[in-house]
Amino acid sequence: MAWALLVERDGVPLGYAAWTFRFRMYSGRSLMHATTVFVEEAARGQGIGRAIFADLAHRALAARDLAKQLDDYVLPRLQRIEAPL
């Protein structure tokens, strides 16, 4: 699954980003992969690219925090299930 972000001003598209999350089997973690980041040439130098990357960083950190919360919740329960009787 892929996600996208569109930056507009007054209904005019100025830039966009697309990204995916890939699951890493060996680490058991997801990796955020920004596949495309683009800013229209006329809109460059206005901080739009910086804002896009800041938004992507925020999303990556939020996903990491969610994964940590899930680990804290799920792993102890799995250990109880796997514990010998």
C-alpha positions in Angstrom: 0.0 0.0 0.0 1.2 3.5 -0.8 0.3 6.9 0.6 0.5 10.4 -0.9 0.6 14.0 0.2 -0.4 16.9 -2.0 0.6 20.4 -1.3 -1.7 23.1 -2.7 -2.1 26.9 -2.5 -5.4 28.3 -3.6 -6.3 25.0 -5.2 -3.1 24.9 -7.3 -0.9 21.9 -6.8 2.7 22.9 -5.8 4.2 19.7 -4.8 3.7 16.1 -3.6 5.2 13.1 -1.9 4.5 9.4 -2.1 5.7 6.8 0.4 5.3 3.2 1.5 6.0 1.2 4.6 7.9 -2.0 4.0 8.1 -4.7 6.5 11.6 -6.0 7.2 11.5 -9.7 8.0 14.8 -10.0 9.8 14.4 -7.0 12.1 10.6 -7.4 12.4 10.2 -3.7 11.8 8.6 -1.5 9.2 10.7 0.9 7.2 9.2 4.1 5.7 10.4 4.6 2.1 9.8 7.9 0.4 9.4 6.9 -3.2 8.8 10.4 -4.7 9.1 14.0 -3.6 8.5 16.7 -6.1 8.0 20.5 -6.0 7.0 22.5 -9.1 9.8 24.5 -10.4 7.9 27.8 -10.0 7.3 27.0 -6.3 10.8 26.1 -5.4 12.7 28.2 -2.9 9.5 28.8 -0.8 10.1 26.1 1.8 7.6 23.7 0.3 10.1 20.8 0.0 11.3 21.5 3.5 7.7 21.3 4.7 7.1 18.1 2.8 10.2 16.4 4.4 9.2 17.7 7.8 5.8 16.1 7.4 7.3 12.8 6.2 9.7 12.8 9.3 6.7 13.4 11.6 4.8 10.5 10.0 7.9 8.2 10.3 8.3 9.1 14.0 4.6 8.6 14.6 4.8 5.1 13.0 7.8 4.3 15.1 6.1 5.3 18.3 3.0 3.2 17.3 5.2 0.2 16.6 6.9 0.7 20.0 3.5 0.8 21.7 2.4 -2.3 20.0 5.6 -4.1 21.0 5.0 -3.1 24.6 1.5 -4.4 24.5 1.9 -7.5 22.3 5.3 -9.0 23.2 4.5 -9.6 26.9 1.3 -11.4 25.9 3.1 -13.5 23.4 5.6 -14.5 25.9 2.9 -15.7 28.3 1.3 -17.7 25.5 4.7 -19.3 24.6 5.7 -20.0 28.2 5.7 -23.7 29.1 2.9 -24.8 31.4 
